[in-house]
Amino acid sequence: MEIQEIRDAVKQAISKVTGIDPGTISDSASYEEDLGLDSLSILEVAVSVESQFKVQASDEELSSIRTIEDTVNMVKKRMPAEVL
């Protein structure tokens, strides 16, 4: 799976949680500063991404997710190498 596919899926998850058009979300967007998400919304996005990619992040990873790139990196780290 390509990195851009993961990024697009993260943007779709954000859209489902917030209603923000995925086409307007920057690849480098920060959840709090750029998108105005609170910690519950960020957690909802992370859980949606975990479910979609069938990965499980640690509590420490979840608490450190602040940007779309953080989420993409978590997915990359957790996905089997043959899928990437």
mmCIF file of the N, C-alpha and C atoms, coordinates in Angstrom:
data_MODEL
# 
_entry.id   MODEL 
# 
loop_
_atom_site.group_PDB 
_atom_site.id 
_atom_site.type_symbol 
_atom_site.label_atom_id 
_atom_site.label_alt_id 
_atom_site.label_comp_id 
_atom_site.label_asym_id 
_atom_site.label_entity_id 
_atom_site.label_seq_id 
_atom_site.pdbx_PDB_ins_code 
_atom_site.Cartn_x 
_atom_site.Cartn_y 
_atom_site.Cartn_z 
_atom_site.occupancy 
_atom_site.B_iso_or_equiv 
_atom_site.pdbx_formal_charge 
_atom_site.auth_seq_id 
_atom_site.auth_comp_id 
_atom_site.auth_asym_id 
_atom_site.auth_atom_id 
_atom_site.pdbx_PDB_model_num 
ATOM 1   N N  . MET A 1 1  ? 0.841   -1.181 0.000  1.00 0.00 ? 1  MET A N  1 
ATOM 2   C CA . MET A 1 1  ? 0.000   0.000  0.000  1.00 0.00 ? 1  MET A CA 1 
ATOM 3   C C  . MET A 1 1  ? 0.886   1.244  0.000  1.00 0.00 ? 1  MET A C  1 
ATOM 4   N N  . GLU A 1 2  ? 0.520   2.178  -0.822 1.00 0.00 ? 2  GLU A N  1 
ATOM 5   C CA . GLU A 1 2  ? 1.291   3.405  -0.944 1.00 0.00 ? 2  GLU A CA 1 
ATOM 6   C C  . GLU A 1 2  ? 0.972   4.364  0.208  1.00 0.00 ? 2  GLU A C  1 
ATOM 7   N N  . ILE A 1 3  ? 1.961   5.180  0.537  1.00 0.00 ? 3  ILE A N  1 
ATOM 8   C CA . ILE A 1 3  ? 1.805   6.165  1.612  1.00 0.00 ? 3  ILE A CA 1 
ATOM 9   C C  . ILE A 1 3  ? 0.640   7.109  1.310  1.00 0.00 ? 3  ILE A C  1 
ATOM 10  N N  . GLN A 1 4  ? 0.493   7.513  0.062  1.00 0.00 ? 4  GLN A N  1 
ATOM 11  C CA . GLN A 1 4  ? -0.596  8.427  -0.285 1.00 0.00 ? 4  GLN A CA 1 
ATOM 12  C C  . GLN A 1 4  ? -1.955  7.789  -0.047 1.00 0.00 ? 4  GLN A C  1 
ATOM 13  N N  . GLU A 1 5  ? -2.059  6.483  -0.254 1.00 0.00 ? 5  GLU A N  1 
ATOM 14  C CA . GLU A 1 5  ? -3.320  5.784  0.018  1.00 0.00 ? 5  GLU A CA 1 
ATOM 15  C C  . GLU A 1 5  ? -3.651  5.843  1.509  1.00 0.00 ? 5  GLU A C  1 
ATOM 16  N N  . ILE A 1 6  ? -2.639  5.666  2.344  1.00 0.00 ? 6  ILE A N  1 
ATOM 17  C CA . ILE A 1 6  ? -2.837  5.752  3.793  1.00 0.00 ? 6  ILE A CA 1 
ATOM 18  C C  . ILE A 1 6  ? -3.264  7.164  4.156  1.00 0.00 ? 6  ILE A C  1 
ATOM 19  N N  . ARG A 1 7  ? -2.561  8.156  3.605  1.00 0.00 ? 7  ARG A N  1 
ATOM 20  C CA . ARG A 1 7  ? -2.872  9.561  3.873  1.00 0.00 ? 7  ARG A CA 1 
ATOM 21  C C  . ARG A 1 7  ? -4.325  9.880  3.480  1.00 0.00 ? 7  ARG A C  1 
ATOM 22  N N  . ASP A 1 8  ? -4.728  9.411  2.303  1.00 0.00 ? 8  ASP A N  1 
ATOM 23  C CA . ASP A 1 8  ? -6.094  9.653  1.834  1.00 0.00 ? 8  ASP A CA 1 
ATOM 24  C C  . ASP A 1 8  ? -7.117  8.998  2.760  1.00 0.00 ? 8  ASP A C  1 
ATOM 25  N N  . ALA A 1 9  ? -6.810  7.792  3.240  1.00 0.00 ? 9  ALA A N  1 
ATOM 26  C CA . ALA A 1 9  ? -7.718  7.099  4.152  1.00 0.00 ? 9  ALA A CA 1 
ATOM 27  C C  . ALA A 1 9  ? -7.829  7.842  5.482  1.00 0.00 ? 9  ALA A C  1 
ATOM 28  N N  . VAL A 1 10 ? -6.719  8.396  5.949  1.00 0.00 ? 10 VAL A N  1 
ATOM 29  C CA . VAL A 1 10 ? -6.737  9.187  7.191  1.00 0.00 ? 10 VAL A CA 1 
ATOM 30  C C  . VAL A 1 10 ? -7.621  10.424 6.988  1.00 0.00 ? 10 VAL A C  1 
ATOM 31  N N  . LYS A 1 11 ? -7.489  11.069 5.849  1.00 0.00 ? 11 LYS A N  1 
ATOM 32  C CA . LYS A 1 11 ? -8.314  12.248 5.562  1.00 0.00 ? 11 LYS A CA 1 
ATOM 33  C C  . LYS A 1 11 ? -9.799  11.873 5.501  1.00 0.00 ? 11 LYS A C  1 
ATOM 34  N N  . GLN A 1 12 ? -10.102 10.710 4.939  1.00 0.00 ? 12 GLN A N  1 
ATOM 35  C CA . GLN A 1 12 ? -11.493 10.247 4.902  1.00 0.00 ? 12 GLN A CA 1 
ATOM 36  C C  . GLN A 1 12 ? -12.020 10.006 6.312  1.00 0.00 ? 12 GLN A C  1 
ATOM 37  N N  . ALA A 1 13 ? -11.174 9.427  7.173  1.00 0.00 ? 13 ALA A N  1 
ATOM 38  C CA . ALA A 1 13 ? -11.571 9.197  8.569  1.00 0.00 ? 13 ALA A CA 1 
ATOM 39  C C  . ALA A 1 13 ? -11.839 10.526 9.265  1.00 0.00 ? 13 ALA A C  1 
ATOM 40  N N  . ILE A 1 14 ? -10.993 11.518 9.021  1.00 0.00 ? 14 ILE A N  1 
ATOM 41  C CA . ILE A 1 14 ? -11.195 12.847 9.596  1.00 0.00 ? 14 ILE A CA 1 
ATOM 42  C C  . ILE A 1 14 ? -12.520 13.417 9.113  1.00 0.00 ? 14 ILE A C  1 
ATOM 43  N N  . SER A 1 15 ? -12.800 13.252 7.838  1.00 0.00 ? 15 SER A N  1 
ATOM 44  C CA . SER A 1 15 ? -14.036 13.762 7.262  1.00 0.00 ? 15 SER A CA 1 
ATOM 45  C C  . SER A 1 15 ? -15.254 13.117 7.903  1.00 0.00 ? 15 SER A C  1 
ATOM 46  N N  . LYS A 1 16 ? -15.200 11.804 8.134  1.00 0.00 ? 16 LYS A N  1 
ATOM 47  C CA . LYS A 1 16 ? -16.323 11.104 8.750  1.00 0.00 ? 16 LYS A CA 1 
ATOM 48  C C  . LYS A 1 16 ? -16.583 11.613 10.171 1.00 0.00 ? 16 LYS A C  1 
ATOM 49  N N  . VAL A 1 17 ? -15.517 11.905 10.894 1.00 0.00 ? 17 VAL A N  1 
ATOM 50  C CA . VAL A 1 17 ? -15.647 12.354 12.285 1.00 0.00 ? 17 VAL A CA 1 
ATOM 51  C C  . VAL A 1 17 ? -16.068 13.817 12.363 1.00 0.00 ? 17 VAL A C  1 
ATOM 52  N N  . THR A 1 18 ? -15.543 14.653 11.458 1.00 0.00 ? 18 THR A N  1 
ATOM 53  C CA . THR A 1 18 ? -15.709 16.099 11.593 1.00 0.00 ? 18 THR A CA 1 
ATOM 54  C C  . THR A 1 18 ? -16.608 16.751 10.549 1.00 0.00 ? 18 THR A C  1 
ATOM 55  N N  . GLY A 1 19 ? -16.771 16.113 9.408  1.00 0.00 ? 19 GLY A N  1 
ATOM 56  C CA . GLY A 1 19 ? -17.515 16.726 8.323  1.00 0.00 ? 19 GLY A CA 1 
ATOM 57  C C  . GLY A 1 19 ? -16.666 17.643 7.456  1.00 0.00 ? 19 GLY A C  1 
ATOM 58  N N  . ILE A 1 20 ? -15.373 17.742 7.761  1.00 0.00 ? 20 ILE A N  1 
ATOM 59  C CA . ILE A 1 20 ? -14.459 18.564 6.956  1.00 0.00 ? 20 ILE A CA 1 
ATOM 60  C C  . ILE A 1 20 ? -14.228 17.865 5.617  1.00 0.00 ? 20 ILE A C  1 
ATOM 61  N N  . ASP A 1 21 ? -14.297 18.604 4.521  1.00 0.00 ? 21 ASP A N  1 
ATOM 62  C CA . ASP A 1 21 ? -14.046 18.049 3.192  1.00 0.00 ? 21 ASP A CA 1 
ATOM 63  C C  . ASP A 1 21 ? -12.611 17.534 3.119  1.00 0.00 ? 21 ASP A C  1 
ATOM 64  N N  . PRO A 1 22 ? -12.411 16.244 2.804  1.00 0.00 ? 22 PRO A N  1 
ATOM 65  C CA . PRO A 1 22 ? -11.051 15.700 2.765  1.00 0.00 ? 22 PRO A CA 1 
ATOM 66  C C  . PRO A 1 22 ? -10.147 16.409 1.760  1.00 0.00 ? 22 PRO A C  1 
ATOM 67  N N  . GLY A 1 23 ? -10.727 16.982 0.713  1.00 0.00 ? 23 GLY A N  1 
ATOM 68  C CA . GLY A 1 23 ? -9.939  17.695 -0.287 1.00 0.00 ? 23 GLY A CA 1 
ATOM 69  C C  . GLY A 1 23 ? -9.318  18.985 0.225  1.00 0.00 ? 23 GLY A C  1 
ATOM 70  N N  . THR A 1 24 ? -9.825  19.481 1.340  1.00 0.00 ? 24 THR A N  1 
ATOM 71  C CA . THR A 1 24 ? -9.295  20.726 1.895  1.00 0.00 ? 24 THR A CA 1 
ATOM 72  C C  . THR A 1 24 ? -8.268  20.491 3.000  1.00 0.00 ? 24 THR A C  1 
ATOM 73  N N  . ILE A 1 25 ? -8.018  19.222 3.332  1.00 0.00 ? 25 ILE A N  1 
ATOM 74  C CA . ILE A 1 25 ? -7.103  18.898 4.430  1.00 0.00 ? 25 ILE A CA 1 
ATOM 75  C C  . ILE A 1 25 ? -5.689  18.737 3.881  1.00 0.00 ? 25 ILE A C  1 
ATOM 76  N N  . SER A 1 26 ? -4.781  19.515 4.402  1.00 0.00 ? 26 SER A N  1 
ATOM 77  C CA . SER A 1 26 ? -3.369  19.458 3.996  1.00 0.00 ? 26 SER A CA 1 
ATOM 78  C C  . SER A 1 26 ? -2.733  18.167 4.494  1.00 0.00 ? 26 SER A C  1 
ATOM 79  N N  . ASP A 1 27 ? -1.770  17.642 3.713  1.00 0.00 ? 27 ASP A N  1 
ATOM 80  C CA . ASP A 1 27 ? -1.036  16.436 4.119  1.00 0.00 ? 27 ASP A CA 1 
ATOM 81  C C  . ASP A 1 27 ? -0.303  16.632 5.439  1.00 0.00 ? 27 ASP A C  1 
ATOM 82  N N  . SER A 1 28 ? 0.058   17.857 5.747  1.00 0.00 ? 28 SER A N  1 
ATOM 83  C CA . SER A 1 28 ? 0.839   18.127 6.952  1.00 0.00 ? 28 SER A CA 1 
ATOM 84  C C  . SER A 1 28 ? -0.006  18.746 8.071  1.00 0.00 ? 28 SER A C  1 
ATOM 85  N N  . ALA A 1 29 ? -1.322  18.635 7.961  1.00 0.00 ? 29 ALA A N  1 
ATOM 86  C CA . ALA A 1 29 ? -2.210  19.284 8.929  1.00 0.00 ? 29 ALA A CA 1 
ATOM 87  C C  . ALA A 1 29 ? -2.038  18.739 10.339 1.00 0.00 ? 29 ALA A C  1 
ATOM 88  N N  . SER A 1 30 ? -2.100  19.663 11.280 1.00 0.00 ? 30 SER A N  1 
ATOM 89  C CA . SER A 1 30 ? -2.113  19.329 12.698 1.00 0.00 ? 30 SER A CA 1 
ATOM 90  C C  . SER A 1 30 ? -3.579  19.213 13.117 1.00 0.00 ? 30 SER A C  1 
ATOM 91  N N  . TYR A 1 31 ? -3.892  18.177 13.879 1.00 0.00 ? 31 TYR A N  1 
ATOM 92  C CA . TYR A 1 31 ? -5.285  17.977 14.282 1.00 0.00 ? 31 TYR A CA 1 
ATOM 93  C C  . TYR A 1 31 ? -5.826  19.142 15.103 1.00 0.00 ? 31 TYR A C  1 
ATOM 94  N N  . GLU A 1 32 ? -5.062  19.596 16.069 1.00 0.00 ? 32 GLU A N  1 
ATOM 95  C CA . GLU A 1 32 ? -5.566  20.662 16.942 1.00 0.00 ? 32 GLU A CA 1 
ATOM 96  C C  . GLU A 1 32 ? -5.449  22.040 16.303 1.00 0.00 ? 32 GLU A C  1 
ATOM 97  N N  . GLU A 1 33 ? -4.238  22.412 15.873 1.00 0.00 ? 33 GLU A N  1 
ATOM 98  C CA . GLU A 1 33 ? -4.025  23.774 15.366 1.00 0.00 ? 33 GLU A CA 1 
ATOM 99  C C  . GLU A 1 33 ? -4.696  24.032 14.022 1.00 0.00 ? 33 GLU A C  1 
ATOM 100 N N  . ASP A 1 34 ? -4.545  23.099 13.073 1.00 0.00 ? 34 ASP A N  1 
ATOM 101 C CA . ASP A 1 34 ? -5.066  23.338 11.725 1.00 0.00 ? 34 ASP A CA 1 
ATOM 102 C C  . ASP A 1 34 ? -6.529  22.945 11.559 1.00 0.00 ? 34 ASP A C  1 
ATOM 103 N N  . LEU A 1 35 ? -6.934  21.851 12.228 1.00 0.00 ? 35 LEU A N  1 
ATOM 104 C CA . LEU A 1 35 ? -8.281  21.331 12.012 1.00 0.00 ? 35 LEU A CA 1 
ATOM 105 C C  . LEU A 1 35 ? -9.238  21.586 13.174 1.00 0.00 ? 35 LEU A C  1 
ATOM 106 N N  . GLY A 1 36 ? -8.701  22.052 14.303 1.00 0.00 ? 36 GLY A N  1 
ATOM 107 C CA . GLY A 1 36 ? -9.548  22.377 15.441 1.00 0.00 ? 36 GLY A CA 1 
ATOM 108 C C  . GLY A 1 36 ? -10.166 21.171 16.142 1.00 0.00 ? 36 GLY A C  1 
ATOM 109 N N  . LEU A 1 37 ? -9.545  20.007 16.035 1.00 0.00 ? 37 LEU A N  1 
ATOM 110 C CA . LEU A 1 37 ? -10.070 18.817 16.683 1.00 0.00 ? 37 LEU A CA 1 
ATOM 111 C C  . LEU A 1 37 ? -9.693  18.782 18.155 1.00 0.00 ? 37 LEU A C  1 
ATOM 112 N N  . ASP A 1 38 ? -10.598 18.271 18.965 1.00 0.00 ? 38 ASP A N  1 
ATOM 113 C CA . ASP A 1 38 ? -10.279 18.070 20.381 1.00 0.00 ? 38 ASP A CA 1 
ATOM 114 C C  . ASP A 1 38 ? -9.763  16.641 20.561 1.00 0.00 ? 38 ASP A C  1 
ATOM 115 N N  . SER A 1 39 ? -9.355  16.305 21.773 1.00 0.00 ? 39 SER A N  1 
ATOM 116 C CA . SER A 1 39 ? -8.723  15.003 22.006 1.00 0.00 ? 39 SER A CA 1 
ATOM 117 C C  . SER A 1 39 ? -9.676  13.847 21.710 1.00 0.00 ? 39 SER A C  1 
ATOM 118 N N  . LEU A 1 40 ? -10.959 13.999 21.969 1.00 0.00 ? 40 LEU A N  1 
ATOM 119 C CA . LEU A 1 40 ? -11.920 12.940 21.678 1.00 0.00 ? 40 LEU A CA 1 
ATOM 120 C C  . LEU A 1 40 ? -12.040 12.711 20.174 1.00 0.00 ? 40 LEU A C  1 
ATOM 121 N N  . SER A 1 41 ? -12.088 13.787 19.409 1.00 0.00 ? 41 SER A N  1 
ATOM 122 C CA . SER A 1 41 ? -12.171 13.658 17.944 1.00 0.00 ? 41 SER A CA 1 
ATOM 123 C C  . SER A 1 41 ? -10.914 13.008 17.379 1.00 0.00 ? 41 SER A C  1 
ATOM 124 N N  . ILE A 1 42 ? -9.762  13.369 17.924 1.00 0.00 ? 42 ILE A N  1 
ATOM 125 C CA . ILE A 1 42 ? -8.504  12.767 17.472 1.00 0.00 ? 42 ILE A CA 1 
ATOM 126 C C  . ILE A 1 42 ? -8.527  11.267 17.751 1.00 0.00 ? 42 ILE A C  1 
ATOM 127 N N  . LEU A 1 43 ? -9.018  10.886 18.917 1.00 0.00 ? 43 LEU A N  1 
ATOM 128 C CA . LEU A 1 43 ? -9.122  9.474  19.266 1.00 0.00 ? 43 LEU A CA 1 
ATOM 129 C C  . LEU A 1 43 ? -10.088 8.752  18.332 1.00 0.00 ? 43 LEU A C  1 
ATOM 130 N N  . GLU A 1 44 ? -11.203 9.376  17.998 1.00 0.00 ? 44 GLU A N  1 
ATOM 131 C CA . GLU A 1 44 ? -12.163 8.780  17.058 1.00 0.00 ? 44 GLU A CA 1 
ATOM 132 C C  . GLU A 1 44 ? -11.516 8.540  15.698 1.00 0.00 ? 44 GLU A C  1 
ATOM 133 N N  . VAL A 1 45 ? -10.737 9.507  15.232 1.00 0.00 ? 45 VAL A N  1 
ATOM 134 C CA . VAL A 1 45 ? -10.027 9.349  13.956 1.00 0.00 ? 45 VAL A CA 1 
ATOM 135 C C  . VAL A 1 45 ? -9.058  8.173  14.050 1.00 0.00 ? 45 VAL A C  1 
ATOM 136 N N  . ALA A 1 46 ? -8.286  8.123  15.131 1.00 0.00 ? 46 ALA A N  1 
ATOM 137 C CA . ALA A 1 46 ? -7.294  7.051  15.302 1.00 0.00 ? 46 ALA A CA 1 
ATOM 138 C C  . ALA A 1 46 ? -7.957  5.679  15.345 1.00 0.00 ? 46 ALA A C  1 
ATOM 139 N N  . VAL A 1 47 ? -9.069  5.561  16.063 1.00 0.00 ? 47 VAL A N  1 
ATOM 140 C CA . VAL A 1 47 ? -9.780  4.283  16.151 1.00 0.00 ? 47 VAL A CA 1 
ATOM 141 C C  . VAL A 1 47 ? -10.337 3.890  14.780 1.00 0.00 ? 47 VAL A C  1 
ATOM 142 N N  . SER A 1 48 ? -10.843 4.850  14.043 1.00 0.00 ? 48 SER A N  1 
ATOM 143 C CA . SER A 1 48 ? -11.348 4.579  12.698 1.00 0.00 ? 48 SER A CA 1 
ATOM 144 C C  . SER A 1 48 ? -10.230 4.067  11.787 1.00 0.00 ? 48 SER A C  1 
ATOM 145 N N  . VAL A 1 49 ? -9.069  4.702  11.867 1.00 0.00 ? 49 VAL A N  1 
ATOM 146 C CA . VAL A 1 49 ? -7.919  4.297  11.049 1.00 0.00 ? 49 VAL A CA 1 
ATOM 147 C C  . VAL A 1 49 ? -7.438  2.902  11.468 1.00 0.00 ? 49 VAL A C  1 
ATOM 148 N N  . GLU A 1 50 ? -7.376  2.662  12.772 1.00 0.00 ? 50 GLU A N  1 
ATOM 149 C CA . GLU A 1 50 ? -6.974  1.334  13.262 1.00 0.00 ? 50 GLU A CA 1 
ATOM 150 C C  . GLU A 1 50 ? -7.905  0.264  12.712 1.00 0.00 ? 50 GLU A C  1 
ATOM 151 N N  . SER A 1 51 ? -9.184  0.521  12.758 1.00 0.00 ? 51 SER A N  1 
ATOM 152 C CA . SER A 1 51 ? -10.177 -0.430 12.276 1.00 0.00 ? 51 SER A CA 1 
ATOM 153 C C  . SER A 1 51 ? -10.043 -0.662 10.775 1.00 0.00 ? 51 SER A C  1 
ATOM 154 N N  . GLN A 1 52 ? -9.860  0.407  10.035 1.00 0.00 ? 52 GLN A N  1 
ATOM 155 C CA . GLN A 1 52 ? -9.757  0.297  8.576  1.00 0.00 ? 52 GLN A CA 1 
ATOM 156 C C  . GLN A 1 52 ? -8.534  -0.506 8.148  1.00 0.00 ? 52 GLN A C  1 
ATOM 157 N N  . PHE A 1 53 ? -7.405  -0.264 8.807  1.00 0.00 ? 53 PHE A N  1 
ATOM 158 C CA . PHE A 1 53 ? -6.159  -0.922 8.412  1.00 0.00 ? 53 PHE A CA 1 
ATOM 159 C C  . PHE A 1 53 ? -5.863  -2.170 9.230  1.00 0.00 ? 53 PHE A C  1 
ATOM 160 N N  . LYS A 1 54 ? -6.755  -2.478 10.183 1.00 0.00 ? 54 LYS A N  1 
ATOM 161 C CA . LYS A 1 54 ? -6.589  -3.662 11.025 1.00 0.00 ? 54 LYS A CA 1 
ATOM 162 C C  . LYS A 1 54 ? -5.244  -3.655 11.751 1.00 0.00 ? 54 LYS A C  1 
ATOM 163 N N  . VAL A 1 55 ? -4.932  -2.501 12.336 1.00 0.00 ? 55 VAL A N  1 
ATOM 164 C CA . VAL A 1 55 ? -3.722  -2.339 13.141 1.00 0.00 ? 55 VAL A CA 1 
ATOM 165 C C  . VAL A 1 55 ? -4.150  -1.906 14.543 1.00 0.00 ? 55 VAL A C  1 
ATOM 166 N N  . GLN A 1 56 ? -3.258  -2.099 15.493 1.00 0.00 ? 56 GLN A N  1 
ATOM 167 C CA . GLN A 1 56 ? -3.540  -1.704 16.869 1.00 0.00 ? 56 GLN A CA 1 
ATOM 168 C C  . GLN A 1 56 ? -2.378  -0.865 17.379 1.00 0.00 ? 56 GLN A C  1 
ATOM 169 N N  . ALA A 1 57 ? -2.660  0.370  17.743 1.00 0.00 ? 57 ALA A N  1 
ATOM 170 C CA . ALA A 1 57 ? -1.640  1.266  18.283 1.00 0.00 ? 57 ALA A CA 1 
ATOM 171 C C  . ALA A 1 57 ? -1.614  1.134  19.801 1.00 0.00 ? 57 ALA A C  1 
ATOM 172 N N  . SER A 1 58 ? -0.447  1.347  20.366 1.00 0.00 ? 58 SER A N  1 
ATOM 173 C CA . SER A 1 58 ? -0.336  1.343  21.826 1.00 0.00 ? 58 SER A CA 1 
ATOM 174 C C  . SER A 1 58 ? -0.950  2.626  22.371 1.00 0.00 ? 58 SER A C  1 
ATOM 175 N N  . ASP A 1 59 ? -1.269  2.623  23.667 1.00 0.00 ? 59 ASP A N  1 
ATOM 176 C CA . ASP A 1 59 ? -1.804  3.836  24.295 1.00 0.00 ? 59 ASP A CA 1 
ATOM 177 C C  . ASP A 1 59 ? -0.820  4.994  24.164 1.00 0.00 ? 59 ASP A C  1 
ATOM 178 N N  . GLU A 1 60 ? 0.470   4.678  24.261 1.00 0.00 ? 60 GLU A N  1 
ATOM 179 C CA . GLU A 1 60 ? 1.507   5.709  24.127 1.00 0.00 ? 60 GLU A CA 1 
ATOM 180 C C  . GLU A 1 60 ? 1.485   6.319  22.728 1.00 0.00 ? 60 GLU A C  1 
ATOM 181 N N  . GLU A 1 61 ? 1.367   5.467  21.708 1.00 0.00 ? 61 GLU A N  1 
ATOM 182 C CA . GLU A 1 61 ? 1.297   5.974  20.326 1.00 0.00 ? 61 GLU A CA 1 
ATOM 183 C C  . GLU A 1 61 ? 0.059   6.843  20.140 1.00 0.00 ? 61 GLU A C  1 
ATOM 184 N N  . LEU A 1 62 ? -1.069  6.370  20.642 1.00 0.00 ? 62 LEU A N  1 
ATOM 185 C CA . LEU A 1 62 ? -2.310  7.131  20.483 1.00 0.00 ? 62 LEU A CA 1 
ATOM 186 C C  . LEU A 1 62 ? -2.207  8.501  21.135 1.00 0.00 ? 62 LEU A C  1 
ATOM 187 N N  . SER A 1 63 ? -1.579  8.564  22.292 1.00 0.00 ? 63 SER A N  1 
ATOM 188 C CA . SER A 1 63 ? -1.478  9.846  22.986 1.00 0.00 ? 63 SER A CA 1 
ATOM 189 C C  . SER A 1 63 ? -0.487  10.798 22.327 1.00 0.00 ? 63 SER A C  1 
ATOM 190 N N  . SER A 1 64 ? 0.390   10.264 21.461 1.00 0.00 ? 64 SER A N  1 
ATOM 191 C CA . SER A 1 64 ? 1.379   11.119 20.810 1.00 0.00 ? 64 SER A CA 1 
ATOM 192 C C  . SER A 1 64 ? 0.961   11.569 19.408 1.00 0.00 ? 64 SER A C  1 
ATOM 193 N N  . ILE A 1 65 ? -0.182  11.105 18.926 1.00 0.00 ? 65 ILE A N  1 
ATOM 194 C CA . ILE A 1 65 ? -0.644  11.476 17.582 1.00 0.00 ? 65 ILE A CA 1 
ATOM 195 C C  . ILE A 1 65 ? -1.147  12.918 17.598 1.00 0.00 ? 65 ILE A C  1 
ATOM 196 N N  . ARG A 1 66 ? -0.510  13.760 16.785 1.00 0.00 ? 66 ARG A N  1 
ATOM 197 C CA . ARG A 1 66 ? -0.866  15.174 16.720 1.00 0.00 ? 66 ARG A CA 1 
ATOM 198 C C  . ARG A 1 66 ? -1.152  15.651 15.291 1.00 0.00 ? 66 ARG A C  1 
ATOM 199 N N  . THR A 1 67 ? -0.664  14.900 14.305 1.00 0.00 ? 67 THR A N  1 
ATOM 200 C CA . THR A 1 67 ? -0.782  15.329 12.906 1.00 0.00 ? 67 THR A CA 1 
ATOM 201 C C  . THR A 1 67 ? -1.188  14.148 12.023 1.00 0.00 ? 67 THR A C  1 
ATOM 202 N N  . ILE A 1 68 ? -1.536  14.462 10.800 1.00 0.00 ? 68 ILE A N  1 
ATOM 203 C CA . ILE A 1 68 ? -1.829  13.411 9.831  1.00 0.00 ? 68 ILE A CA 1 
ATOM 204 C C  . ILE A 1 68 ? -0.594  12.533 9.632  1.00 0.00 ? 68 ILE A C  1 
ATOM 205 N N  . GLU A 1 69 ? 0.573   13.147 9.564  1.00 0.00 ? 69 GLU A N  1 
ATOM 206 C CA . GLU A 1 69 ? 1.804   12.364 9.382  1.00 0.00 ? 69 GLU A CA 1 
ATOM 207 C C  . GLU A 1 69 ? 2.049   11.410 10.542 1.00 0.00 ? 69 GLU A C  1 
ATOM 208 N N  . ASP A 1 70 ? 1.740   11.834 11.771 1.00 0.00 ? 70 ASP A N  1 
ATOM 209 C CA . ASP A 1 70 ? 1.867   10.938 12.924 1.00 0.00 ? 70 ASP A CA 1 
ATOM 210 C C  . ASP A 1 70 ? 1.000   9.698  12.718 1.00 0.00 ? 70 ASP A C  1 
ATOM 211 N N  . THR A 1 71 ? -0.214  9.908  12.240 1.00 0.00 ? 71 THR A N  1 
ATOM 212 C CA . THR A 1 71 ? -1.143  8.800  12.017 1.00 0.00 ? 71 THR A CA 1 
ATOM 213 C C  . THR A 1 71 ? -0.633  7.893  10.904 1.00 0.00 ? 71 THR A C  1 
ATOM 214 N N  . VAL A 1 72 ? -0.169  8.484  9.810  1.00 0.00 ? 72 VAL A N  1 
ATOM 215 C CA . VAL A 1 72 ? 0.380   7.705  8.698  1.00 0.00 ? 72 VAL A CA 1 
ATOM 216 C C  . VAL A 1 72 ? 1.569   6.867  9.171  1.00 0.00 ? 72 VAL A C  1 
ATOM 217 N N  . ASN A 1 73 ? 2.446   7.472  9.963  1.00 0.00 ? 73 ASN A N  1 
ATOM 218 C CA . ASN A 1 73 ? 3.626   6.753  10.464 1.00 0.00 ? 73 ASN A CA 1 
ATOM 219 C C  . ASN A 1 73 ? 3.234   5.613  11.387 1.00 0.00 ? 73 ASN A C  1 
ATOM 220 N N  . MET A 1 74 ? 2.204   5.803  12.189 1.00 0.00 ? 74 MET A N  1 
ATOM 221 C CA . MET A 1 74 ? 1.727   4.740  13.062 1.00 0.00 ? 74 MET A CA 1 
ATOM 222 C C  . MET A 1 74 ? 1.224   3.567  12.232 1.00 0.00 ? 74 MET A C  1 
ATOM 223 N N  . VAL A 1 75 ? 0.453   3.860  11.181 1.00 0.00 ? 75 VAL A N  1 
ATOM 224 C CA . VAL A 1 75 ? -0.072  2.797  10.317 1.00 0.00 ? 75 VAL A CA 1 
ATOM 225 C C  . VAL A 1 75 ? 1.082   2.066  9.636  1.00 0.00 ? 75 VAL A C  1 
ATOM 226 N N  . LYS A 1 76 ? 2.035   2.826  9.090  1.00 0.00 ? 76 LYS A N  1 
ATOM 227 C CA . LYS A 1 76 ? 3.192   2.208  8.422  1.00 0.00 ? 76 LYS A CA 1 
ATOM 228 C C  . LYS A 1 76 ? 3.938   1.282  9.376  1.00 0.00 ? 76 LYS A C  1 
ATOM 229 N N  . LYS A 1 77 ? 4.124   1.740  10.592 1.00 0.00 ? 77 LYS A N  1 
ATOM 230 C CA . LYS A 1 77 ? 4.877   0.972  11.590 1.00 0.00 ? 77 LYS A CA 1 
ATOM 231 C C  . LYS A 1 77 ? 4.155   -0.329 11.942 1.00 0.00 ? 77 LYS A C  1 
ATOM 232 N N  . ARG A 1 78 ? 2.833   -0.286 11.984 1.00 0.00 ? 78 ARG A N  1 
ATOM 233 C CA . ARG A 1 78 ? 2.036   -1.434 12.434 1.00 0.00 ? 78 ARG A CA 1 
ATOM 234 C C  . ARG A 1 78 ? 1.636   -2.400 11.329 1.00 0.00 ? 78 ARG A C  1 
ATOM 235 N N  . MET A 1 79 ? 1.668   -1.960 10.090 1.00 0.00 ? 79 MET A N  1 
ATOM 236 C CA . MET A 1 79 ? 1.252   -2.830 8.990  1.00 0.00 ? 79 MET A CA 1 
ATOM 237 C C  . MET A 1 79 ? 2.363   -3.816 8.640  1.00 0.00 ? 79 MET A C  1 
ATOM 238 N N  . PRO A 1 80 ? 1.982   -5.029 8.274  1.00 0.00 ? 80 PRO A N  1 
ATOM 239 C CA . PRO A 1 80 ? 3.002   -5.980 7.814  1.00 0.00 ? 80 PRO A CA 1 
ATOM 240 C C  . PRO A 1 80 ? 3.750   -5.420 6.609  1.00 0.00 ? 80 PRO A C  1 
ATOM 241 N N  . ALA A 1 81 ? 5.042   -5.676 6.546  1.00 0.00 ? 81 ALA A N  1 
ATOM 242 C CA . ALA A 1 81 ? 5.894   -5.118 5.495  1.00 0.00 ? 81 ALA A CA 1 
ATOM 243 C C  . ALA A 1 81 ? 5.412   -5.493 4.092  1.00 0.00 ? 81 ALA A C  1 
ATOM 244 N N  . GLU A 1 82 ? 4.878   -6.694 3.927  1.00 0.00 ? 82 GLU A N  1 
ATOM 245 C CA . GLU A 1 82 ? 4.466   -7.117 2.579  1.00 0.00 ? 82 GLU A CA 1 
ATOM 246 C C  . GLU A 1 82 ? 3.256   -6.341 2.068  1.00 0.00 ? 82 GLU A C  1 
ATOM 247 N N  . VAL A 1 83 ? 2.537   -5.677 2.956  1.00 0.00 ? 83 VAL A N  1 
ATOM 248 C CA . VAL A 1 83 ? 1.369   -4.895 2.539  1.00 0.00 ? 83 VAL A CA 1 
ATOM 249 C C  . VAL A 1 83 ? 1.783   -3.531 2.033  1.00 0.00 ? 83 VAL A C  1 
ATOM 250 N N  . LEU A 1 84 ? 2.865   -2.974 2.586  1.00 0.00 ? 84 LEU A N  1 
ATOM 251 C CA . LEU A 1 84 ? 3.307   -1.624 2.216  1.00 0.00 ? 84 LEU A CA 1 
ATOM 252 C C  . LEU A 1 84 ? 3.975   -1.593 0.883  1.00 0.00 ? 84 LEU A C  1 
# 
